[in-house]
Amino acid sequence: MILLFTDFGWSGPYVGQMHTVLRSTLPQMPIIELMHDAPAFNAKASAYLLAAMADHWPVGAVVIAVVDPGVGSDRRPLAVHAGGRWLIGPDNGLLIPAARALENAEWFEITWRPERLSRSFHGRDLFAPVASQIAKQDRSGLVPLRAPSAGHDWPLEHGSVIYEDGYGNLITGLRPAKTRP
């Protein structure tokens, strides 16, 4: 399955455009909306929110995570294989806490480029097509990396409120305490 995590918002054309790209190559693949109201333009807060969800992803899932205030810049597009799952997104730290939570991360730079690449919508033009390739077991266009360039020095936990849901629940970047049997 493909899981989508963005700061695009729940209205407007952007999520639908990503679905269109995914459905054109993977018509039977389930697509799950994890979240489209991640903290806007805040890769660090969004990264800890994404990591909090990682334990619930099935092995084999491909996660497209896009909170990318640097879209159109020289930041690299990344793919990471960790814990039997794939994460696709920008090299801005967004993928790091989830990769740590899933363990055994293998990092790749996405070198494949489409014929037409918008300067402002890599989610549709780059990340969705690459996620589709990976879901079909095709790793062409991925070059191994030692590590991402951004966010590698972020701590395991982020001790502040990073999200408030519609019910008033506050979510922090702290990992839950392990309960004793």
C-alpha atoms as one frame of an Amber mdcrd trajectory, in Angstrom:
protein
   0.000   0.000   0.000   0.943   3.643  -0.457   0.620   5.962   2.564   0.449
   9.751   2.110   1.685  12.250   4.718   1.727  15.932   3.724   1.143  19.503
   4.833  -0.971  20.177   1.702  -4.251  20.506   3.624  -7.447  18.525   3.101
  -8.890  20.850   0.454  -7.532  21.948  -2.878  -6.148  19.995  -5.827  -2.781
  18.762  -4.562  -3.652  15.463  -2.898  -5.938  14.586  -5.798  -3.137  15.240
  -8.278  -0.854  12.846  -6.402  -3.622  10.216  -6.423  -3.980  10.649 -10.181
  -0.283   9.935 -10.751  -0.345   6.910  -8.437  -3.559   5.476  -9.916  -2.257
   5.836 -13.474   0.494   3.286 -12.731  -0.933   1.363  -9.753  -4.703   1.205
 -10.318  -5.311  -1.563  -7.749  -2.911  -0.348  -5.042  -4.581   0.866  -1.827
  -3.732   4.487  -1.023  -4.126   5.558   2.599  -4.270   9.170   3.785  -2.144
   9.322   6.940  -2.348  13.081   7.273  -2.568  16.175   5.088  -2.483  18.761
   7.859   1.007  18.100   9.176   2.592  21.252  10.643   2.863  23.454   7.560
   6.401  24.223   6.385   7.760  22.659   9.588   9.781  19.600   8.622  11.135
  19.063  12.136   7.779  18.986  13.957   6.266  16.943  11.124   9.149  14.476
  11.296   8.337  13.527  14.878   4.643  13.206  14.034   5.496  10.909  11.116
   7.733   8.794  13.361   4.912   8.380  15.901   2.884   6.616  13.192   5.660
   4.317  11.936   4.935   1.375  14.245   1.538   0.946  12.621   2.676   0.725
   8.996   2.610  -2.766   7.510   5.812  -4.267   6.177   5.992  -3.485   2.464
   4.275  -0.096   2.778   5.601   2.837   0.762   5.208   6.185   2.535   5.318
   9.436   0.577   6.085  12.198   3.091   6.058  15.764   1.806   6.579  18.761
   4.072   8.986  20.606   1.856   9.526  24.347   2.268  12.725  23.891   0.211
  10.961  22.526  -2.883  12.657  23.818  -6.010  15.969  24.360  -4.216  19.065
  22.176  -4.445  17.937  19.882  -1.586  18.093  16.219  -2.561  15.103  13.906
  -2.958  15.492  10.773  -0.823  14.257   7.235  -0.439  14.954   5.195   2.672
  14.306   1.526   3.241  13.883   0.815   6.962  12.172  -1.975   8.821  10.805
  -3.449   5.592   9.086  -0.184   4.637  10.013   2.591   2.207   9.879   6.327
   2.894  10.080   8.817   0.035  10.553  12.567   0.539  12.886  15.551   0.694
  16.294  15.662   2.372  15.215  18.141   5.034  15.138  15.858   8.080  11.506
  14.810   7.628  12.322  11.106   7.172  14.984  10.723   9.871  12.958  10.079
  13.071  10.731   7.543  11.280  13.770   5.771   9.811  15.293   5.625  13.308
  12.044   4.223  14.737  11.903   1.528  12.053  15.649   0.726  12.331  18.189
  -0.673   9.866  17.845   2.256   7.493  19.372   2.166   4.020  19.446   5.632
   2.452  19.235   6.451  -1.264  19.324   9.622  -3.309  16.649   9.688  -5.979
  18.490  10.472  -9.215  15.598   9.679 -11.582  13.884  12.752 -13.016  10.683
  12.982 -15.042  10.545  14.751 -18.392   8.650  17.587 -16.705   9.506  18.522
 -13.121   7.621  21.420 -11.583   9.736  23.667  -9.373   6.932  23.733  -6.808
   5.280  20.279  -6.832   7.797  17.475  -6.380   5.134  15.472  -4.540   3.272
  14.932  -7.800   6.109  15.019 -10.324   8.912  13.207  -8.495   7.916  11.515
  -5.238   4.668   9.883  -6.438   6.244   8.336  -9.579   9.230   7.061  -7.571
   6.903   5.577  -4.926   5.058   3.826  -7.733   8.347   2.410  -9.075   9.365
   1.177  -5.634   5.946  -0.406  -5.041   6.624  -2.398  -8.237  10.019  -3.514
  -6.824  11.953  -1.227  -9.213  14.933   0.496  -7.569  16.329   2.064 -10.730
  17.094   5.738 -10.255  18.176   5.232  -6.637  21.818   5.724  -5.648  22.984
   4.551  -2.197  23.911   7.255   0.329  25.727   7.009   3.633  23.258   9.355
   5.318  20.927  12.275   4.613  22.408  15.754   4.900  19.699  17.445   6.998
  18.332  16.467  10.399  20.887  13.792  11.295  21.707  15.678  14.493  18.096
  15.883  15.675  17.469  14.180  19.023  15.413  10.987  19.372  12.639  13.023
  20.970  11.264  16.544  20.518   9.984  17.843  23.863   7.319  20.274  22.726
   3.769  20.242  21.398   3.901  19.636  17.655   0.246  19.117  16.775  -3.245
  19.786  18.117  -6.003  17.660  16.654  -9.623  18.675  16.118 -10.597  17.274
  19.531  -8.086  19.400  21.413  -5.597  16.592  21.998  -2.012  17.785  22.058
   0.703  15.633  20.535   4.353  16.047  21.457   7.491  14.678  19.912   8.104
  12.534  22.996   7.986   8.776  22.640   5.472   6.953  24.814   6.746   5.458
  28.043   7.019   1.703  27.939   4.506   0.060  30.214   5.503  -2.717  32.560
   3.764  -6.093  32.410
